[in-house]
Amino acid sequence: MTEVKCVVDSCTYWGKGDVCKADSIMVKASPAAEASELYEFAGELGGEGRKARKADTSSETCCETFRPRGS
């Protein structure tokens, strides 16, 4: 599988070096696309040296595969 970077450290699949450890990744249309907007800008995507972030649900991320740690 292609290496997927992730900065959401509260996810079960988050691994050392900000690498996603999920066996598969679910990708869906962004809320902006569903709302017929032209662009979505996610500052939390890409780039090195970003701080890890906490999320409680997949809707707080750009990842449908997200599952909180301990669940």
Distance bins in CASP14 RR format, pairs under 12 A and 6 or more apart:
PFRMAT RR
TARGET T0000
AUTHOR 0000-0000-0000
RMODE 2
METHOD distances of the structure
MODEL  1
1 13 0 0 0 0 0 1 0 0 0 0 0
1 19 0 0 0 0 0 1 0 0 0 0 0
1 20 0 0 0 0 1 0 0 0 0 0 0
1 21 0 0 0 0 0 1 0 0 0 0 0
1 22 0 0 0 0 1 0 0 0 0 0 0
1 23 1 0 0 1 0 0 0 0 0 0 0
1 24 1 0 0 1 0 0 0 0 0 0 0
1 25 0 0 0 0 1 0 0 0 0 0 0
2 19 0 0 0 0 0 1 0 0 0 0 0
2 20 0 0 0 0 1 0 0 0 0 0 0
2 22 0 0 0 0 0 1 0 0 0 0 0
2 24 0 0 0 0 0 1 0 0 0 0 0
2 25 0 0 0 0 1 0 0 0 0 0 0
3 15 0 0 0 0 0 1 0 0 0 0 0
3 17 0 0 0 0 0 1 0 0 0 0 0
3 18 0 0 0 0 1 0 0 0 0 0 0
3 19 1 0 1 0 0 0 0 0 0 0 0
3 20 1 0 0 1 0 0 0 0 0 0 0
3 21 0 0 0 0 0 1 0 0 0 0 0
3 22 0 0 0 0 0 1 0 0 0 0 0
3 25 0 0 0 0 0 1 0 0 0 0 0
4 11 0 0 0 0 0 1 0 0 0 0 0
4 13 0 0 0 0 1 0 0 0 0 0 0
4 14 0 0 0 0 0 1 0 0 0 0 0
4 15 0 0 0 0 0 1 0 0 0 0 0
4 17 0 0 0 0 0 1 0 0 0 0 0
4 18 0 0 0 0 1 0 0 0 0 0 0
4 19 1 0 0 1 0 0 0 0 0 0 0
4 20 1 0 1 0 0 0 0 0 0 0 0
4 21 0 0 0 0 1 0 0 0 0 0 0
4 22 1 0 0 1 0 0 0 0 0 0 0
4 23 0 0 0 0 0 1 0 0 0 0 0
4 24 0 0 0 0 0 1 0 0 0 0 0
4 25 1 0 1 0 0 0 0 0 0 0 0
4 26 0 0 0 0 0 1 0 0 0 0 0
4 27 0 0 0 0 0 1 0 0 0 0 0
4 45 0 0 0 0 0 1 0 0 0 0 0
4 46 0 0 0 0 0 1 0 0 0 0 0
4 62 0 0 0 0 0 1 0 0 0 0 0
4 63 0 0 0 0 1 0 0 0 0 0 0
4 65 0 0 0 0 1 0 0 0 0 0 0
4 66 0 0 0 0 0 1 0 0 0 0 0
5 13 0 0 0 0 0 1 0 0 0 0 0
5 14 0 0 0 0 0 1 0 0 0 0 0
5 15 0 0 0 0 0 1 0 0 0 0 0
5 16 0 0 0 0 0 1 0 0 0 0 0
5 17 0 0 0 0 1 0 0 0 0 0 0
5 18 1 0 1 0 0 0 0 0 0 0 0
5 19 1 0 0 1 0 0 0 0 0 0 0
5 20 1 0 0 1 0 0 0 0 0 0 0
5 21 0 0 0 0 0 1 0 0 0 0 0
5 25 0 0 0 0 0 1 0 0 0 0 0
5 44 0 0 0 0 0 1 0 0 0 0 0
5 45 0 0 0 0 1 0 0 0 0 0 0
5 46 1 0 0 1 0 0 0 0 0 0 0
5 47 0 0 0 0 1 0 0 0 0 0 0
5 48 0 0 0 0 1 0 0 0 0 0 0
5 49 0 0 0 0 0 1 0 0 0 0 0
5 50 0 0 0 0 1 0 0 0 0 0 0
5 52 0 0 0 0 0 1 0 0 0 0 0
5 62 0 0 0 0 0 1 0 0 0 0 0
5 63 0 0 0 0 0 1 0 0 0 0 0
6 12 0 0 0 0 0 1 0 0 0 0 0
6 13 1 0 0 1 0 0 0 0 0 0 0
6 14 1 0 1 0 0 0 0 0 0 0 0
6 15 1 0 0 1 0 0 0 0 0 0 0
6 16 0 0 0 0 0 1 0 0 0 0 0
6 17 0 0 0 0 1 0 0 0 0 0 0
6 18 1 0 1 0 0 0 0 0 0 0 0
6 19 1 0 0 1 0 0 0 0 0 0 0
6 20 1 0 1 0 0 0 0 0 0 0 0
6 21 0 0 0 0 1 0 0 0 0 0 0
6 22 0 0 0 0 1 0 0 0 0 0 0
6 25 0 0 0 0 1 0 0 0 0 0 0
6 44 0 0 0 0 1 0 0 0 0 0 0
6 45 0 0 0 0 1 0 0 0 0 0 0
6 46 0 0 0 0 1 0 0 0 0 0 0
6 50 0 0 0 0 0 1 0 0 0 0 0
6 52 0 0 0 0 1 0 0 0 0 0 0
6 53 0 0 0 0 1 0 0 0 0 0 0
6 55 0 0 0 0 0 1 0 0 0 0 0
6 61 0 0 0 0 1 0 0 0 0 0 0
6 62 0 0 0 0 1 0 0 0 0 0 0
6 63 1 0 0 1 0 0 0 0 0 0 0
6 65 0 0 0 0 1 0 0 0 0 0 0
6 66 0 0 0 0 1 0 0 0 0 0 0
7 14 0 0 0 0 1 0 0 0 0 0 0
7 15 0 0 0 0 0 1 0 0 0 0 0
7 17 0 0 0 0 1 0 0 0 0 0 0
7 18 1 0 1 0 0 0 0 0 0 0 0
7 19 0 0 0 0 0 1 0 0 0 0 0
7 20 0 0 0 0 0 1 0 0 0 0 0
7 42 0 0 0 0 0 1 0 0 0 0 0
7 43 0 0 0 0 0 1 0 0 0 0 0
7 44 1 0 0 1 0 0 0 0 0 0 0
7 45 0 0 0 0 1 0 0 0 0 0 0
7 46 0 0 0 0 1 0 0 0 0 0 0
7 47 0 0 0 0 1 0 0 0 0 0 0
7 48 0 0 0 0 0 1 0 0 0 0 0
7 49 0 0 0 0 1 0 0 0 0 0 0
7 50 1 0 1 0 0 0 0 0 0 0 0
7 51 1 0 0 1 0 0 0 0 0 0 0
7 52 1 0 1 0 0 0 0 0 0 0 0
7 53 1 0 1 0 0 0 0 0 0 0 0
7 54 0 0 0 0 0 1 0 0 0 0 0
7 55 0 0 0 0 1 0 0 0 0 0 0
7 61 0 0 0 0 1 0 0 0 0 0 0
7 62 0 0 0 0 0 1 0 0 0 0 0
7 63 0 0 0 0 0 1 0 0 0 0 0
7 66 0 0 0 0 0 1 0 0 0 0 0
8 14 1 0 0 1 0 0 0 0 0 0 0
8 15 0 0 0 0 0 1 0 0 0 0 0
8 18 0 0 0 0 1 0 0 0 0 0 0
8 20 0 0 0 0 1 0 0 0 0 0 0
8 22 0 0 0 0 0 1 0 0 0 0 0
8 42 0 0 0 0 0 1 0 0 0 0 0
8 44 0 0 0 0 1 0 0 0 0 0 0
8 45 0 0 0 0 0 1 0 0 0 0 0
8 50 0 0 0 0 0 1 0 0 0 0 0
8 51 0 0 0 0 0 1 0 0 0 0 0
8 52 1 0 0 1 0 0 0 0 0 0 0
8 53 1 0 1 0 0 0 0 0 0 0 0
8 54 1 0 0 1 0 0 0 0 0 0 0
8 55 1 0 1 0 0 0 0 0 0 0 0
8 56 0 0 0 0 0 1 0 0 0 0 0
8 57 0 0 0 0 0 1 0 0 0 0 0
8 58 0 0 0 0 1 0 0 0 0 0 0
8 60 0 0 0 0 1 0 0 0 0 0 0
8 61 1 0 1 0 0 0 0 0 0 0 0
8 62 0 0 0 0 1 0 0 0 0 0 0
8 63 1 0 0 1 0 0 0 0 0 0 0
8 65 0 0 0 0 0 1 0 0 0 0 0
8 66 1 0 0 1 0 0 0 0 0 0 0
8 67 0 0 0 0 0 1 0 0 0 0 0
8 68 0 0 0 0 1 0 0 0 0 0 0
8 69 0 0 0 0 0 1 0 0 0 0 0
9 15 0 0 0 0 1 0 0 0 0 0 0
9 16 0 0 0 0 0 1 0 0 0 0 0
9 17 0 0 0 0 0 1 0 0 0 0 0
9 18 0 0 0 0 1 0 0 0 0 0 0
9 19 0 0 0 0 0 1 0 0 0 0 0
9 20 0 0 0 0 0 1 0 0 0 0 0
9 50 0 0 0 0 0 1 0 0 0 0 0
9 51 0 0 0 0 1 0 0 0 0 0 0
9 52 1 1 0 0 0 0 0 0 0 0 0
9 53 1 0 0 1 0 0 0 0 0 0 0
9 54 1 0 0 1 0 0 0 0 0 0 0
9 55 0 0 0 0 1 0 0 0 0 0 0
9 61 0 0 0 0 0 1 0 0 0 0 0
9 66 0 0 0 0 0 1 0 0 0 0 0
9 68 0 0 0 0 0 1 0 0 0 0 0
9 69 0 0 0 0 1 0 0 0 0 0 0
10 52 0 0 0 0 1 0 0 0 0 0 0
10 53 1 0 0 1 0 0 0 0 0 0 0
10 54 1 0 1 0 0 0 0 0 0 0 0
10 55 1 0 1 0 0 0 0 0 0 0 0
10 56 1 0 0 1 0 0 0 0 0 0 0
10 57 0 0 0 0 0 1 0 0 0 0 0
10 58 0 0 0 0 0 1 0 0 0 0 0
10 60 0 0 0 0 1 0 0 0 0 0 0
10 61 0 0 0 0 1 0 0 0 0 0 0
10 63 0 0 0 0 0 1 0 0 0 0 0
10 66 0 0 0 0 1 0 0 0 0 0 0
10 67 0 0 0 0 1 0 0 0 0 0 0
10 68 1 0 1 0 0 0 0 0 0 0 0
10 69 1 0 1 0 0 0 0 0 0 0 0
10 70 0 0 0 0 1 0 0 0 0 0 0
10 71 0 0 0 0 0 1 0 0 0 0 0
11 18 0 0 0 0 0 1 0 0 0 0 0
11 19 0 0 0 0 0 1 0 0 0 0 0
11 20 1 0 0 1 0 0 0 0 0 0 0
11 21 0 0 0 0 1 0 0 0 0 0 0
11 22 0 0 0 0 1 0 0 0 0 0 0
11 25 0 0 0 0 0 1 0 0 0 0 0
11 52 0 0 0 0 1 0 0 0 0 0 0
11 53 0 0 0 0 1 0 0 0 0 0 0
11 54 0 0 0 0 1 0 0 0 0 0 0
11 55 1 0 0 1 0 0 0 0 0 0 0
11 56 0 0 0 0 0 1 0 0 0 0 0
11 57 0 0 0 0 0 1 0 0 0 0 0
11 58 0 0 0 0 1 0 0 0 0 0 0
11 60 0 0 0 0 0 1 0 0 0 0 0
11 61 1 0 0 1 0 0 0 0 0 0 0
11 62 0 0 0 0 0 1 0 0 0 0 0
11 63 1 0 0 1 0 0 0 0 0 0 0
11 64 0 0 0 0 0 1 0 0 0 0 0
11 65 0 0 0 0 1 0 0 0 0 0 0
11 66 1 0 1 0 0 0 0 0 0 0 0
11 67 1 0 0 1 0 0 0 0 0 0 0
11 68 1 0 0 1 0 0 0 0 0 0 0
11 69 1 0 0 1 0 0 0 0 0 0 0
11 70 0 0 0 0 0 1 0 0 0 0 0
11 71 0 0 0 0 0 1 0 0 0 0 0
12 20 0 0 0 0 0 1 0 0 0 0 0
12 21 0 0 0 0 1 0 0 0 0 0 0
12 22 0 0 0 0 1 0 0 0 0 0 0
12 23 0 0 0 0 0 1 0 0 0 0 0
12 55 0 0 0 0 0 1 0 0 0 0 0
12 58 0 0 0 0 0 1 0 0 0 0 0
12 63 0 0 0 0 0 1 0 0 0 0 0
12 65 0 0 0 0 1 0 0 0 0 0 0
12 66 0 0 0 0 1 0 0 0 0 0 0
12 67 1 0 1 0 0 0 0 0 0 0 0
12 68 1 0 0 1 0 0 0 0 0 0 0
12 69 1 0 1 0 0 0 0 0 0 0 0
12 70 1 0 0 1 0 0 0 0 0 0 0
12 71 1 0 0 1 0 0 0 0 0 0 0
13 19 0 0 0 0 1 0 0 0 0 0 0
13 20 1 0 1 0 0 0 0 0 0 0 0
13 21 1 0 1 0 0 0 0 0 0 0 0
13 22 1 0 1 0 0 0 0 0 0 0 0
13 23 0 0 0 0 1 0 0 0 0 0 0
13 24 0 0 0 0 0 1 0 0 0 0 0
13 25 0 0 0 0 1 0 0 0 0 0 0
13 26 0 0 0 0 0 1 0 0 0 0 0
13 58 0 0 0 0 0 1 0 0 0 0 0
13 61 0 0 0 0 0 1 0 0 0 0 0
13 63 0 0 0 0 1 0 0 0 0 0 0
13 64 0 0 0 0 0 1 0 0 0 0 0
13 65 1 0 0 1 0 0 0 0 0 0 0
13 66 1 0 0 1 0 0 0 0 0 0 0
13 67 1 0 0 1 0 0 0 0 0 0 0
13 68 0 0 0 0 0 1 0 0 0 0 0
13 69 0 0 0 0 1 0 0 0 0 0 0
13 70 0 0 0 0 0 1 0 0 0 0 0
13 71 0 0 0 0 0 1 0 0 0 0 0
14 20 1 0 0 1 0 0 0 0 0 0 0
14 21 1 0 0 1 0 0 0 0 0 0 0
14 22 0 0 0 0 1 0 0 0 0 0 0
14 52 1 0 0 1 0 0 0 0 0 0 0
14 53 0 0 0 0 0 1 0 0 0 0 0
14 54 0 0 0 0 0 1 0 0 0 0 0
14 55 0 0 0 0 0 1 0 0 0 0 0
14 61 0 0 0 0 0 1 0 0 0 0 0
14 63 0 0 0 0 0 1 0 0 0 0 0
14 65 0 0 0 0 0 1 0 0 0 0 0
14 66 0 0 0 0 1 0 0 0 0 0 0
14 67 0 0 0 0 0 1 0 0 0 0 0
14 68 0 0 0 0 0 1 0 0 0 0 0
14 69 1 0 0 1 0 0 0 0 0 0 0
14 70 0 0 0 0 0 1 0 0 0 0 0
15 21 1 0 1 0 0 0 0 0 0 0 0
15 22 0 0 0 0 1 0 0 0 0 0 0
15 52 0 0 0 0 1 0 0 0 0 0 0
15 69 0 0 0 0 0 1 0 0 0 0 0
16 52 0 0 0 0 0 1 0 0 0 0 0
17 48 0 0 0 0 0 1 0 0 0 0 0
17 49 0 0 0 0 0 1 0 0 0 0 0
17 50 0 0 0 0 0 1 0 0 0 0 0
17 52 0 0 0 0 1 0 0 0 0 0 0
18 44 0 0 0 0 0 1 0 0 0 0 0
18 45 0 0 0 0 0 1 0 0 0 0 0
18 46 0 0 0 0 1 0 0 0 0 0 0
18 47 0 0 0 0 1 0 0 0 0 0 0
18 48 0 0 0 0 1 0 0 0 0 0 0
18 49 0 0 0 0 1 0 0 0 0 0 0
18 50 1 0 0 1 0 0 0 0 0 0 0
18 51 0 0 0 0 0 1 0 0 0 0 0
18 52 1 0 0 1 0 0 0 0 0 0 0
18 53 0 0 0 0 0 1 0 0 0 0 0
20 26 0 0 0 0 0 1 0 0 0 0 0
20 61 0 0 0 0 0 1 0 0 0 0 0
20 62 0 0 0 0 0 1 0 0 0 0 0
20 63 0 0 0 0 1 0 0 0 0 0 0
20 65 1 0 0 1 0 0 0 0 0 0 0
20 66 0 0 0 0 1 0 0 0 0 0 0
20 67 0 0 0 0 0 1 0 0 0 0 0
21 65 0 0 0 0 0 1 0 0 0 0 0
21 67 0 0 0 0 0 1 0 0 0 0 0
21 69 0 0 0 0 0 1 0 0 0 0 0
22 63 0 0 0 0 1 0 0 0 0 0 0
22 64 0 0 0 0 0 1 0 0 0 0 0
22 65 1 0 1 0 0 0 0 0 0 0 0
22 66 0 0 0 0 1 0 0 0 0 0 0
22 67 0 0 0 0 1 0 0 0 0 0 0
23 65 0 0 0 0 1 0 0 0 0 0 0
24 63 0 0 0 0 0 1 0 0 0 0 0
24 64 0 0 0 0 0 1 0 0 0 0 0
24 65 1 0 0 1 0 0 0 0 0 0 0
25 58 0 0 0 0 0 1 0 0 0 0 0
25 61 0 0 0 0 0 1 0 0 0 0 0
25 62 0 0 0 0 0 1 0 0 0 0 0
25 63 1 0 0 1 0 0 0 0 0 0 0
25 64 0 0 0 0 1 0 0 0 0 0 0
25 65 1 0 1 0 0 0 0 0 0 0 0
25 66 0 0 0 0 0 1 0 0 0 0 0
26 58 0 0 0 0 1 0 0 0 0 0 0
26 61 0 0 0 0 0 1 0 0 0 0 0
26 62 0 0 0 0 0 1 0 0 0 0 0
26 63 1 0 0 1 0 0 0 0 0 0 0
26 64 1 1 0 0 0 0 0 0 0 0 0
26 65 1 0 1 0 0 0 0 0 0 0 0
26 66 0 0 0 0 1 0 0 0 0 0 0
26 67 0 0 0 0 0 1 0 0 0 0 0
27 33 0 0 0 0 0 1 0 0 0 0 0
27 58 0 0 0 0 0 1 0 0 0 0 0
27 62 0 0 0 0 1 0 0 0 0 0 0
27 63 0 0 0 0 1 0 0 0 0 0 0
27 64 1 0 0 1 0 0 0 0 0 0 0
27 65 0 0 0 0 1 0 0 0 0 0 0
28 34 0 0 0 0 1 0 0 0 0 0 0
28 58 0 0 0 0 1 0 0 0 0 0 0
28 59 0 0 0 0 0 1 0 0 0 0 0
28 61 0 0 0 0 0 1 0 0 0 0 0
28 62 0 0 0 0 1 0 0 0 0 0 0
28 63 0 0 0 0 1 0 0 0 0 0 0
28 64 1 0 1 0 0 0 0 0 0 0 0
28 65 0 0 0 0 1 0 0 0 0 0 0
28 66 0 0 0 0 0 1 0 0 0 0 0
29 35 0 0 0 0 1 0 0 0 0 0 0
29 36 0 0 0 0 0 1 0 0 0 0 0
29 37 0 0 0 0 0 1 0 0 0 0 0
29 40 0 0 0 0 0 1 0 0 0 0 0
29 62 0 0 0 0 0 1 0 0 0 0 0
29 64 0 0 0 0 0 1 0 0 0 0 0
30 36 0 0 0 0 0 1 0 0 0 0 0
30 37 0 0 0 0 1 0 0 0 0 0 0
30 38 0 0 0 0 0 1 0 0 0 0 0
30 39 0 0 0 0 1 0 0 0 0 0 0
30 40 1 0 1 0 0 0 0 0 0 0 0
30 41 0 0 0 0 0 1 0 0 0 0 0
30 42 0 0 0 0 1 0 0 0 0 0 0
30 45 0 0 0 0 0 1 0 0 0 0 0
30 59 0 0 0 0 0 1 0 0 0 0 0
30 61 0 0 0 0 0 1 0 0 0 0 0
30 62 1 0 0 1 0 0 0 0 0 0 0
30 63 0 0 0 0 0 1 0 0 0 0 0
30 64 0 0 0 0 0 1 0 0 0 0 0
31 37 0 0 0 0 1 0 0 0 0 0 0
31 40 1 0 0 1 0 0 0 0 0 0 0
31 42 0 0 0 0 0 1 0 0 0 0 0
31 58 0 0 0 0 0 1 0 0 0 0 0
31 59 0 0 0 0 1 0 0 0 0 0 0
31 60 0 0 0 0 0 1 0 0 0 0 0
31 61 0 0 0 0 0 1 0 0 0 0 0
31 62 0 0 0 0 1 0 0 0 0 0 0
31 64 0 0 0 0 0 1 0 0 0 0 0
32 38 0 0 0 0 1 0 0 0 0 0 0
32 39 1 0 0 1 0 0 0 0 0 0 0
32 40 1 1 0 0 0 0 0 0 0 0 0
32 41 0 0 0 0 1 0 0 0 0 0 0
32 42 0 0 0 0 1 0 0 0 0 0 0
32 62 0 0 0 0 0 1 0 0 0 0 0
33 39 0 0 0 0 1 0 0 0 0 0 0
33 40 1 0 0 1 0 0 0 0 0 0 0
33 62 0 0 0 0 0 1 0 0 0 0 0
34 40 0 0 0 0 0 1 0 0 0 0 0
40 62 0 0 0 0 1 0 0 0 0 0 0
41 62 0 0 0 0 0 1 0 0 0 0 0
42 50 0 0 0 0 0 1 0 0 0 0 0
42 53 0 0 0 0 0 1 0 0 0 0 0
42 60 0 0 0 0 0 1 0 0 0 0 0
42 61 0 0 0 0 1 0 0 0 0 0 0
42 62 1 0 1 0 0 0 0 0 0 0 0
42 63 0 0 0 0 0 1 0 0 0 0 0
43 50 0 0 0 0 1 0 0 0 0 0 0
43 53 0 0 0 0 0 1 0 0 0 0 0
43 62 0 0 0 0 1 0 0 0 0 0 0
44 50 1 0 0 1 0 0 0 0 0 0 0
44 51 0 0 0 0 1 0 0 0 0 0 0
44 52 0 0 0 0 0 1 0 0 0 0 0
44 53 1 0 0 1 0 0 0 0 0 0 0
44 54 0 0 0 0 0 1 0 0 0 0 0
44 55 0 0 0 0 1 0 0 0 0 0 0
44 60 0 0 0 0 0 1 0 0 0 0 0
44 61 0 0 0 0 1 0 0 0 0 0 0
44 62 1 0 0 1 0 0 0 0 0 0 0
44 63 0 0 0 0 0 1 0 0 0 0 0
45 53 0 0 0 0 0 1 0 0 0 0 0
45 61 0 0 0 0 0 1 0 0 0 0 0
45 62 1 0 0 1 0 0 0 0 0 0 0
45 63 0 0 0 0 0 1 0 0 0 0 0
46 62 0 0 0 0 0 1 0 0 0 0 0
52 69 0 0 0 0 0 1 0 0 0 0 0
53 60 0 0 0 0 1 0 0 0 0 0 0
53 61 0 0 0 0 1 0 0 0 0 0 0
53 62 0 0 0 0 0 1 0 0 0 0 0
53 63 0 0 0 0 0 1 0 0 0 0 0
53 66 0 0 0 0 0 1 0 0 0 0 0
54 60 0 0 0 0 1 0 0 0 0 0 0
54 61 0 0 0 0 0 1 0 0 0 0 0
54 66 0 0 0 0 0 1 0 0 0 0 0
54 68 0 0 0 0 1 0 0 0 0 0 0
54 69 0 0 0 0 1 0 0 0 0 0 0
55 61 1 0 1 0 0 0 0 0 0 0 0
55 62 0 0 0 0 1 0 0 0 0 0 0
55 63 0 0 0 0 1 0 0 0 0 0 0
55 65 0 0 0 0 0 1 0 0 0 0 0
55 66 1 0 0 1 0 0 0 0 0 0 0
55 67 0 0 0 0 0 1 0 0 0 0 0
55 68 1 0 0 1 0 0 0 0 0 0 0
55 69 0 0 0 0 0 1 0 0 0 0 0
56 66 0 0 0 0 1 0 0 0 0 0 0
56 67 0 0 0 0 0 1 0 0 0 0 0
56 68 1 0 1 0 0 0 0 0 0 0 0
56 69 0 0 0 0 0 1 0 0 0 0 0
56 70 0 0 0 0 0 1 0 0 0 0 0
56 71 0 0 0 0 1 0 0 0 0 0 0
57 63 0 0 0 0 0 1 0 0 0 0 0
57 64 0 0 0 0 0 1 0 0 0 0 0
57 66 1 0 0 1 0 0 0 0 0 0 0
57 67 0 0 0 0 1 0 0 0 0 0 0
57 68 1 0 0 1 0 0 0 0 0 0 0
57 71 0 0 0 0 0 1 0 0 0 0 0
58 64 1 0 1 0 0 0 0 0 0 0 0
58 65 1 0 0 1 0 0 0 0 0 0 0
58 66 1 0 1 0 0 0 0 0 0 0 0
58 67 1 0 0 1 0 0 0 0 0 0 0
58 68 0 0 0 0 1 0 0 0 0 0 0
58 71 0 0 0 0 0 1 0 0 0 0 0
59 66 0 0 0 0 1 0 0 0 0 0 0
60 66 1 0 0 1 0 0 0 0 0 0 0
60 68 0 0 0 0 1 0 0 0 0 0 0
61 67 0 0 0 0 0 1 0 0 0 0 0
61 68 0 0 0 0 0 1 0 0 0 0 0
END
